[in-house]
Amino acid sequence: MKTILVAEDEQAIREFVVINLKRAGYETREAANGEEALQIYDREGNEIDIAVLDIMMPGQFDGLAVCKELRRRSGSIGIIMLTAKTQEMDKVSGLMMGADDYVTKPFSPSELVARVDAVYRRVALEQSRSSGGLRDEIRSGEFVLSLRNRTLLRRGTPVELTQVEFQIMEYFFSNPGTALDRTDILKHVWGDAYYGEEKIVDVNIRRLRMKVEDEPSNPRHIITVWGLGYKWEGAG
C-alpha cells in the first residue's frame, strides 16, 4: 500500500488533502502538528513512502524542522512542502533541507495528486532499482557511486545524499563532461509530467556542491554551463 503522512495544522486543508489522496489510491496518516508527525514516523517509518508537510505549523517543529528531521532519519522518503505564495525563501529553505518538491497554496486536487504521484514513482523506482540486478558502481575520478547500495564515496569517505541528489549524481556520472540542460535534468529526475519550476534543479545543485566540492563557490566538479545547465567533471 502506498502510504503518505500528511502534517497540516489547519483541519480543513488537511481533510482536503487526505480526501484527495485517498481518492487517488493512497493510504494516509494524519498529523495536526510537527511533533505528532515525527511521532507517527517513529512508529511507522518503514511503511511511509511520502510526507506532505505544511511549512507554517505551530510549536517546536514547523514544516522545515520536520523536513530536516525526516531527511536526517531517511534518505529515501519523499518529502513535499505545502507553502504560501509569499513564502519564496521558505521554498528554497525546504529544498535545501532535503525536500523533493513543494506545492503552493491554493492548489487544485489534480495538481496535488500529480506532484505526489511524481514523487511516489521516483520512490518506487529507486526501491526497485536498489534491489535489482544493475551494475554495482560507476567510478569518476575520486568518486565512486554505488548503484546497488545507493551511496556515494569520495576518496573512500561516504557522502550523504538524498534520493533526489543521488539521481542527479547518477545522471551526471552516466554523462561525464556533457552539458546537461536544466530541463533534461528536471525530466530525468522529477519525471515528464512534473508541474514545477526549473529552480528546483538549481537548489539541489547548490546542495550537492556543498557536499562534493572543496570550495562550493568555486566548483571543480559540478560546472555551470551558462544559459544551459550543468556538467560533471570527475577529475576536476
NULUMLUM-376689 format. One record per residue (C-alpha): y, x, z. Coordinates in nm, 2 decimals. Layout:
<sites>
<site v="Y" u="X" w="Z"/>
...
</sites>
This chain:
<sites>
<site v="0.00" u="0.00" w="0.00"/>
<site v="0.35" u="0.12" w="-0.09"/>
<site v="0.54" u="0.13" w="0.24"/>
<site v="0.92" u="0.15" w="0.29"/>
<site v="1.12" u="0.20" w="0.61"/>
<site v="1.45" u="0.01" w="0.59"/>
<site v="1.71" u="0.11" w="0.85"/>
<site v="2.02" u="-0.11" w="0.84"/>
<site v="2.22" u="-0.24" w="1.14"/>
<site v="2.36" u="-0.54" w="0.96"/>
<site v="2.09" u="-0.81" w="0.97"/>
<site v="2.19" u="-1.00" w="0.66"/>
<site v="2.19" u="-0.68" w="0.45"/>
<site v="1.86" u="-0.57" w="0.60"/>
<site v="1.70" u="-0.90" w="0.53"/>
<site v="1.83" u="-0.90" w="0.17"/>
<site v="1.68" u="-0.55" w="0.11"/>
<site v="1.35" u="-0.64" w="0.28"/>
<site v="1.30" u="-0.96" w="0.09"/>
<site v="1.36" u="-0.80" w="-0.25"/>
<site v="1.14" u="-0.50" w="-0.18"/>
<site v="0.86" u="-0.74" w="-0.07"/>
<site v="0.90" u="-0.94" w="-0.39"/>
<site v="0.86" u="-0.61" w="-0.58"/>
<site v="0.53" u="-0.54" w="-0.40"/>
<site v="0.63" u="-0.31" w="-0.12"/>
<site v="0.52" u="-0.32" w="0.24"/>
<site v="0.82" u="-0.28" w="0.47"/>
<site v="0.91" u="-0.16" w="0.82"/>
<site v="1.25" u="-0.27" w="0.97"/>
<site v="1.48" u="-0.08" w="1.20"/>
<site v="1.82" u="-0.20" w="1.33"/>
<site v="1.94" u="0.15" w="1.41"/>
<site v="1.87" u="0.51" w="1.36"/>
<site v="1.68" u="0.56" w="1.69"/>
<site v="1.44" u="0.28" w="1.61"/>
<site v="1.39" u="0.42" w="1.26"/>
<site v="1.28" u="0.75" w="1.40"/>
<site v="1.05" u="0.59" w="1.65"/>
<site v="0.88" u="0.39" w="1.37"/>
<site v="0.85" u="0.71" w="1.16"/>
<site v="0.70" u="0.90" w="1.45"/>
<site v="0.44" u="0.62" w="1.49"/>
<site v="0.36" u="0.55" w="1.12"/>
<site v="0.50" u="0.85" w="0.93"/>
<site v="0.17" u="0.91" w="0.74"/>
<site v="0.20" u="0.56" w="0.60"/>
<site v="0.56" u="0.56" w="0.50"/>
<site v="0.65" u="0.67" w="0.14"/>
<site v="1.02" u="0.60" w="0.13"/>
<site v="1.31" u="0.54" w="0.38"/>
<site v="1.61" u="0.34" w="0.29"/>
<site v="1.89" u="0.43" w="0.53"/>
<site v="2.24" u="0.28" w="0.58"/>
<site v="2.48" u="0.56" w="0.64"/>
<site v="2.71" u="0.37" w="0.88"/>
<site v="2.47" u="0.29" w="1.17"/>
<site v="2.59" u="0.29" w="1.53"/>
<site v="2.45" u="0.50" w="1.81"/>
<site v="2.35" u="0.86" w="1.83"/>
<site v="2.17" u="0.86" w="1.49"/>
<site v="2.37" u="0.73" w="1.19"/>
<site v="2.21" u="0.74" w="0.85"/>
<site v="2.30" u="1.10" w="0.79"/>
<site v="2.15" u="1.21" w="1.11"/>
<site v="1.83" u="1.01" w="1.04"/>
<site v="1.81" u="1.16" w="0.69"/>
<site v="1.84" u="1.51" w="0.84"/>
<site v="1.57" u="1.44" w="1.10"/>
<site v="1.33" u="1.28" w="0.84"/>
<site v="1.37" u="1.57" w="0.60"/>
<site v="1.31" u="1.82" w="0.88"/>
<site v="0.98" u="1.64" w="0.95"/>
<site v="0.87" u="1.58" w="0.59"/>
<site v="0.95" u="1.74" w="0.26"/>
<site v="0.77" u="1.46" w="0.07"/>
<site v="0.91" u="1.14" w="0.20"/>
<site v="1.15" u="0.97" w="-0.04"/>
<site v="1.50" u="0.90" w="0.11"/>
<site v="1.76" u="0.67" w="-0.03"/>
<site v="2.10" u="0.62" w="0.13"/>
<site v="2.30" u="0.30" w="0.13"/>
<site v="2.67" u="0.38" w="0.11"/>
<site v="3.00" u="0.20" w="0.05"/>
<site v="3.23" u="0.29" w="-0.24"/>
<site v="3.47" u="0.46" w="0.00"/>
<site v="3.21" u="0.70" w="0.13"/>
<site v="3.22" u="0.95" w="-0.15"/>
<site v="3.19" u="1.25" w="0.08"/>
<site v="2.91" u="1.08" w="0.27"/>
<site v="2.71" u="1.05" w="-0.05"/>
<site v="2.74" u="1.42" w="-0.11"/>
<site v="2.66" u="1.49" w="0.26"/>
<site v="2.34" u="1.28" w="0.24"/>
<site v="2.22" u="1.46" w="-0.07"/>
<site v="2.30" u="1.80" w="0.09"/>
<site v="2.08" u="1.69" w="0.39"/>
<site v="1.79" u="1.61" w="0.16"/>
<site v="1.83" u="1.25" w="0.04"/>
<site v="1.68" u="1.18" w="-0.30"/>
<site v="1.93" u="0.92" w="-0.41"/>
<site v="2.19" u="0.67" w="-0.29"/>
<site v="2.28" u="0.31" w="-0.37"/>
<site v="2.64" u="0.20" w="-0.35"/>
<site v="2.72" u="-0.14" w="-0.18"/>
<site v="2.74" u="-0.41" w="-0.31"/>
<site v="2.43" u="-0.37" w="-0.52"/>
<site v="2.21" u="-0.61" w="-0.71"/>
<site v="1.84" u="-0.67" w="-0.63"/>
<site v="1.75" u="-0.52" w="-0.97"/>
<site v="1.94" u="-0.20" w="-0.91"/>
<site v="1.79" u="-0.16" w="-0.56"/>
<site v="1.44" u="-0.21" w="-0.68"/>
<site v="1.49" u="0.02" w="-0.99"/>
<site v="1.61" u="0.30" w="-0.77"/>
<site v="1.33" u="0.25" w="-0.52"/>
<site v="1.07" u="0.23" w="-0.80"/>
<site v="1.20" u="0.56" w="-0.94"/>
<site v="1.17" u="0.74" w="-0.61"/>
<site v="0.83" u="0.59" w="-0.54"/>
<site v="0.70" u="0.70" w="-0.88"/>
<site v="0.81" u="1.05" w="-0.80"/>
<site v="0.65" u="1.04" w="-0.46"/>
<site v="0.32" u="0.91" w="-0.60"/>
<site v="0.32" u="1.16" w="-0.89"/>
<site v="0.37" u="1.45" w="-0.65"/>
<site v="0.09" u="1.33" w="-0.43"/>
<site v="-0.15" u="1.30" w="-0.72"/>
<site v="-0.04" u="1.63" w="-0.87"/>
<site v="-0.08" u="1.82" w="-0.54"/>
<site v="-0.44" u="1.70" w="-0.52"/>
<site v="-0.51" u="1.76" w="-0.89"/>
<site v="-0.65" u="2.05" w="-1.09"/>
<site v="-0.33" u="2.21" w="-1.21"/>
<site v="-0.29" u="2.58" w="-1.24"/>
<site v="-0.23" u="2.73" w="-0.90"/>
<site v="0.11" u="2.91" w="-0.94"/>
<site v="0.39" u="3.03" w="-1.15"/>
<site v="0.55" u="3.37" w="-1.09"/>
<site v="0.91" u="3.45" w="-1.18"/>
<site v="1.04" u="3.79" w="-1.06"/>
<site v="1.03" u="3.80" w="-0.68"/>
<site v="0.94" u="3.43" w="-0.66"/>
<site v="0.60" u="3.25" w="-0.66"/>
<site v="0.58" u="2.88" w="-0.70"/>
<site v="0.25" u="2.73" w="-0.58"/>
<site v="0.18" u="2.41" w="-0.77"/>
<site v="-0.12" u="2.33" w="-0.55"/>
<site v="0.04" u="2.37" w="-0.21"/>
<site v="0.39" u="2.26" w="-0.33"/>
<site v="0.55" u="2.57" w="-0.19"/>
<site v="0.79" u="2.85" w="-0.29"/>
<site v="0.77" u="3.21" w="-0.18"/>
<site v="1.04" u="3.47" w="-0.22"/>
<site v="0.93" u="3.83" w="-0.15"/>
<site v="0.64" u="3.67" w="0.03"/>
<site v="0.86" u="3.46" w="0.26"/>
<site v="0.83" u="3.08" w="0.24"/>
<site v="1.14" u="2.89" w="0.12"/>
<site v="1.16" u="2.53" w="0.25"/>
<site v="1.21" u="2.28" w="-0.04"/>
<site v="1.25" u="1.91" w="-0.05"/>
<site v="1.03" u="1.72" w="-0.31"/>
<site v="1.33" u="1.70" w="-0.55"/>
<site v="1.41" u="2.07" w="-0.51"/>
<site v="1.05" u="2.16" w="-0.58"/>
<site v="1.05" u="1.96" w="-0.90"/>
<site v="1.38" u="2.12" w="-1.02"/>
<site v="1.23" u="2.47" w="-0.95"/>
<site v="0.91" u="2.38" w="-1.13"/>
<site v="1.12" u="2.27" w="-1.43"/>
<site v="1.32" u="2.60" w="-1.41"/>
<site v="1.01" u="2.81" w="-1.38"/>
<site v="0.85" u="2.63" w="-1.68"/>
<site v="1.16" u="2.71" w="-1.89"/>
<site v="1.28" u="3.05" w="-1.78"/>
<site v="1.60" u="3.17" w="-1.94"/>
<site v="1.65" u="2.84" w="-2.12"/>
<site v="1.98" u="2.64" w="-2.08"/>
<site v="1.88" u="2.30" w="-1.94"/>
<site v="2.12" u="2.01" w="-1.98"/>
<site v="2.20" u="1.81" w="-1.67"/>
<site v="2.08" u="1.50" w="-1.84"/>
<site v="1.74" u="1.67" w="-1.91"/>
<site v="1.71" u="1.78" w="-1.55"/>
<site v="1.80" u="1.43" w="-1.44"/>
<site v="1.54" u="1.26" w="-1.66"/>
<site v="1.27" u="1.51" w="-1.58"/>
<site v="1.31" u="1.48" w="-1.20"/>
<site v="1.45" u="1.13" w="-1.15"/>
<site v="1.30" u="0.95" w="-1.45"/>
<site v="1.42" u="0.80" w="-1.77"/>
<site v="1.53" u="0.47" w="-1.60"/>
<site v="1.75" u="0.64" w="-1.34"/>
<site v="2.07" u="0.45" w="-1.27"/>
<site v="2.27" u="0.72" w="-1.10"/>
<site v="2.51" u="0.99" w="-1.18"/>
<site v="2.46" u="1.35" w="-1.30"/>
<site v="2.64" u="1.49" w="-1.00"/>
<site v="2.32" u="1.44" w="-0.80"/>
<site v="2.19" u="1.73" w="-1.00"/>
<site v="2.49" u="1.95" w="-0.91"/>
<site v="2.44" u="1.88" w="-0.54"/>
<site v="2.08" u="1.97" w="-0.55"/>
<site v="2.16" u="2.29" w="-0.73"/>
<site v="2.41" u="2.37" w="-0.45"/>
<site v="2.13" u="2.32" w="-0.20"/>
<site v="1.89" u="2.54" w="-0.40"/>
<site v="2.14" u="2.82" w="-0.44"/>
<site v="2.18" u="2.83" w="-0.06"/>
<site v="1.81" u="2.88" w="-0.03"/>
<site v="1.72" u="3.12" w="-0.31"/>
<site v="2.04" u="3.33" w="-0.37"/>
<site v="2.16" u="3.62" w="-0.16"/>
<site v="2.52" u="3.52" w="-0.25"/>
<site v="2.52" u="3.14" w="-0.33"/>
<site v="2.88" u="3.17" w="-0.46"/>
<site v="2.78" u="3.45" w="-0.70"/>
<site v="2.43" u="3.34" w="-0.81"/>
<site v="2.19" u="3.57" w="-1.00"/>
<site v="1.90" u="3.33" w="-1.04"/>
<site v="2.04" u="2.97" w="-1.10"/>
<site v="2.31" u="3.03" w="-1.35"/>
<site v="2.57" u="2.77" w="-1.46"/>
<site v="2.59" u="2.72" w="-1.83"/>
<site v="2.94" u="2.58" w="-1.87"/>
<site v="2.97" u="2.25" w="-2.05"/>
<site v="2.59" u="2.20" w="-2.04"/>
<site v="2.39" u="2.26" w="-1.72"/>
<site v="2.19" u="2.54" w="-1.57"/>
<site v="1.93" u="2.81" w="-1.65"/>
<site v="1.69" u="3.01" w="-1.44"/>
<site v="1.68" u="3.39" w="-1.44"/>
<site v="1.39" u="3.51" w="-1.23"/>
<site v="1.46" u="3.87" w="-1.25"/>
<site v="1.83" u="3.81" w="-1.16"/>
</sites>
